[in-house]
Amino acid sequence: MNGKELAAALRLAGPTYGTLITSPSPRLPAALADSGLDFVFIDTEHIALDRAELSWMCQTYQQLGMAPLVRIPEPNPNLATMVLDGGAAGVIAPYVETADQVRALVGAVKCRPLKGERLKRYLQGEALEPELQTYIEQHNSQHSLVINVESTPAIAALDDMLAVKGLDAVLVGPHDLSCSLGIPEQYDHPRFDQAIQTIIRKARACQIGAGIHFWGDVAQEVDWLREGLNMLIHSADISLFVKQLRAELTHIQSELKPNDKKRKPETQGMIA
């Protein structure tokens, strides 16, 4: 998907699929081209990537049909514009808890190149000249705005945040949310599942995407998708590599009998 297709898909019922990319290897984008991914998730909140490195990653994945969504280190509109300038198809803002934060991010992601006082007045409801309005909409049609919902205050403010025009999706941050709920890393806890169900139901009722980045039980992911989740970020490149490596080595080791020993070549009678 390109950015425009992803922005539209997030508001529809069908699921979209991505994974977390931690590696800046130039071999990885082409290797993933036929993987079935709709988008990739590149995280600059927890992963050390510089702007030039991030930019080539975004532009390469974009050209290969996997829209790059970049999580910025904090819900800062200036950081959002920086990753968009680098080629990101969309912005994921971490730990958002208020409608005012969402509104400011909409200004950065959906209203460029408006800035300053003009942007402030536009976000407050002031109309633009028709030509400028059309330009703004076309200029930003490929950009998606996704906010992380990862705390109980965010769930309490969810209705207000979902009402902000320009928001495309909400994304559950499971680790932080479980900690905020007082049940750290207990992803099978009924209270955690109830929180997920609430987020899915409210977002989809507003025709806004509901997503999660999850690395646990695949069966849970399937259940949430059946409940209406339509943005799944499944695991991460490094996690999948380690998981597959461990599984294959375990299988190889289990195939060897306990008494198997490395056979030594027979040398008796041989001429050196």
C-alpha positions in Angstrom: 0.0 0.0 0.0 1.1 3.6 -0.5 0.3 6.3 2.1 -3.0 7.3 0.6 -4.2 3.7 0.3 -3.2 3.0 3.9 -5.0 6.1 5.2 -8.2 5.0 3.5 -7.8 1.3 4.6 -7.5 2.3 8.2 -11.0 3.7 8.2 -12.5 0.6 6.5 -13.3 -2.7 8.1 -10.7 -4.9 6.5 -7.4 -5.6 8.3 -4.0 -4.1 7.4 -0.8 -5.9 8.3 2.7 -4.6 9.4 5.7 -5.5 11.4 8.3 -3.5 13.4 11.5 -3.0 11.5 14.6 -2.4 13.7 17.3 -3.2 11.1 18.6 -0.5 8.7 20.1 -3.2 6.5 19.8 -2.3 2.8 19.0 -6.0 2.0 15.9 -6.1 4.1 13.3 -4.0 2.1 13.7 -6.1 -1.0 13.5 -9.3 1.0 10.2 -8.2 2.5 8.7 -7.0 -0.8 6.6 -10.2 -1.3 5.9 -10.9 2.4 2.3 -9.7 2.4 3.0 -6.6 4.5 0.8 -3.5 3.8 3.1 -1.2 5.8 6.2 -1.2 8.1 6.5 0.3 11.5 9.8 2.1 12.2 10.2 3.2 15.8 12.4 6.1 16.6 11.1 6.3 20.2 13.1 3.2 21.3 15.5 2.5 18.4 18.5 4.7 17.6 18.1 5.8 13.9 19.5 9.1 12.6 17.5 11.3 10.2 19.4 10.3 7.0 19.2 6.6 7.8 15.5 6.9 8.6 14.8 8.9 5.4 16.3 6.3 3.0 14.4 3.5 4.9 11.1 5.4 4.5 11.7 6.1 0.8 12.8 2.6 0.0 9.8 0.9 1.7 7.5 3.4 0.1 8.8 2.6 -3.4 8.3 -1.1 -2.7 4.7 -0.7 -1.7 5.0 -0.9 2.1 3.9 2.4 3.5 6.4 3.4 6.3 4.8 4.6 9.5 7.3 6.2 11.9 6.8 6.5 15.6 8.4 9.7 16.9 10.1 9.9 20.3 7.3 12.1 21.9 4.0 13.6 20.8 5.7 16.7 19.4 4.3 18.3 16.2 7.8 19.5 15.1 9.1 15.9 15.2 6.1 14.8 13.2 6.9 17.2 10.4 10.6 16.1 10.4 9.8 12.4 9.7 7.2 13.4 7.0 9.9 15.5 5.3 12.1 12.4 5.4 9.5 10.3 3.5 7.3 8.8 6.1 3.8 7.9 5.0 2.4 8.5 8.4 3.2 9.4 12.0 2.7 7.4 15.2 2.7 9.6 18.3 3.5 7.8 21.6 1.6 8.2 24.9 -1.1 10.6 23.8 -3.7 11.4 26.5 -5.6 14.5 25.5 -7.6 15.9 22.6 -5.4 19.0 22.5 -2.4 16.8 21.8 -4.2 15.1 18.9 -5.3 18.5 17.5 -1.7 19.8 17.5 -0.5 16.6 15.8 -3.3 16.9 13.2 -1.9 20.4 12.4 1.5 18.9 11.8 0.4 15.9 9.8 -2.7 17.0 7.9 -2.3 20.8 7.5 1.2 21.3 6.2 2.6 23.7 5.2 0.5 25.9 7.5 2.4 27.0 10.6 2.3 29.5 13.4 -0.7 31.8 14.0 -2.4 30.8 10.7 -2.3 27.1 11.6 -3.6 27.9 15.1 -6.6 29.8 13.8 -7.3 27.1 11.3 -7.3 24.4 14.0 -9.7 26.6 15.9 -12.2 26.6 13.0 -11.2 29.5 10.9 -12.0 28.9 7.2 -9.2 29.0 4.5 -9.4 30.4 1.0 -10.9 27.7 -1.2 -7.7 27.3 -3.3 -5.6 26.9 -0.1 -8.1 24.5 1.4 -7.9 22.3 -1.7 -4.1 22.5 -1.8 -3.8 21.5 1.9 -6.1 18.5 1.4 -4.2 17.3 -1.7 -0.8 18.0 -0.3 -1.5 15.8 2.8 -3.7 13.1 1.3 -0.9 10.5 1.7 -0.2 11.2 5.4 -1.7 9.2 8.2 -1.9 10.1 11.8 -1.9 7.3 14.4 -1.8 7.9 18.2 -0.6 5.4 20.8 -3.3 4.7 23.4 -1.2 3.2 26.3 -2.6 4.4 29.6 -5.8 4.5 31.6 -6.0 8.4 31.2 -5.9 7.9 27.4 -8.8 5.4 27.6 -10.8 7.8 29.8 -10.2 10.6 27.2 -10.7 8.3 24.2 -14.1 9.7 23.1 -12.7 13.3 23.0 -9.6 12.2 21.1 -11.6 10.2 18.6 -13.7 13.3 17.9 -10.8 15.3 16.6 -11.0 15.5 12.8 -7.9 14.2 11.0 -7.1 11.3 13.3 -6.8 8.0 11.2 -6.1 5.3 13.9 -5.4 4.5 17.5 -2.7 2.0 18.3 -2.5 0.1 21.6 0.9 0.0 23.3 0.4 -3.2 25.2 3.4 -3.0 27.6 2.7 0.5 28.8 -1.1 -0.1 28.9 -0.7 -3.2 31.0 1.5 -1.3 33.4 -1.0 1.6 33.6 -3.7 -1.0 34.4 -1.6 -2.3 37.2 -1.1 -5.7 35.6 2.4 -5.5 33.9 2.9 -7.8 31.0 -0.2 -9.8 31.9 -1.6 -9.8 28.3 -4.1 -12.6 29.0 -5.6 -10.8 32.0 -9.4 -10.1 31.7 -8.8 -6.4 32.5 -6.3 -6.1 29.7 -8.6 -7.8 27.2 -11.5 -5.6 28.3 -9.4 -2.5 27.7 -8.6 -3.7 24.2 -12.2 -4.4 23.5 -13.2 -0.9 24.6 -10.6 0.7 22.4 -11.6 -1.4 19.3 -15.3 -0.8 19.8 -15.0 3.0 20.3 -12.6 3.6 17.4 -14.4 1.4 14.9 -17.7 3.1 15.8 -16.1 6.4 14.7 -14.7 4.7 11.5 -11.2 5.2 12.9 -8.7 2.5 12.7 -8.0 0.3 15.8 -4.6 -1.3 16.0 -2.0 -3.0 18.3 1.7 -3.8 18.1 1.8 -7.3 19.6 4.5 -10.0 19.9 2.6 -12.6 22.0 0.0 -15.2 21.4 -1.0 -15.3 17.7 -4.4 -16.7 18.8 -5.0 -13.4 20.7 -4.2 -11.4 17.6 -6.8 -13.4 15.6 -9.4 -13.0 18.3 -8.9 -9.2 18.3 -9.0 -9.1 14.5 -12.4 -10.9 14.6 -13.6 -8.3 17.1 -12.8 -5.5 14.7 -9.1 -4.7 15.1 -8.0 -3.6 11.6 -4.3 -2.6 12.1 -2.0 -5.4 13.2 1.7 -4.8 13.8 2.9 -8.3 14.3 6.1 -8.8 16.2 9.4 -7.4 14.9 12.2 -8.4 12.6 14.7 -9.2 15.4 12.0 -11.1 17.4 11.0 -13.2 14.5 14.6 -14.0 13.7 15.4 -15.1 17.2 12.2 -17.1 17.5 12.8 -19.0 14.2 16.5 -19.5 15.0 15.7 -20.9 18.5 13.0 -23.2 17.0 15.3 -24.6 14.3 18.3 -25.2 16.6 16.0 -26.9 19.1 14.7 -29.2 16.4 18.2 -30.0 15.2 19.4 -30.8 18.7 16.3 -32.9 19.5 17.0 -35.0 16.4 20.4 -36.1 17.7 20.4 -39.1 20.0 22.0 -38.6 23.4 24.7 -41.1 22.7 25.5 -39.7 19.3 29.1 -38.8 19.1 31.1 -37.2 16.3 32.5 -40.1 14.4 36.3 -40.0 13.9 37.7 -41.1 10.5 39.3 -44.5 10.5 43.0 -44.2 10.0 44.3 -47.7 10.6 45.8 -49.2 7.5 45.7 -46.0 5.6 48.7 -44.7 3.8 49.6 -41.2 4.6 
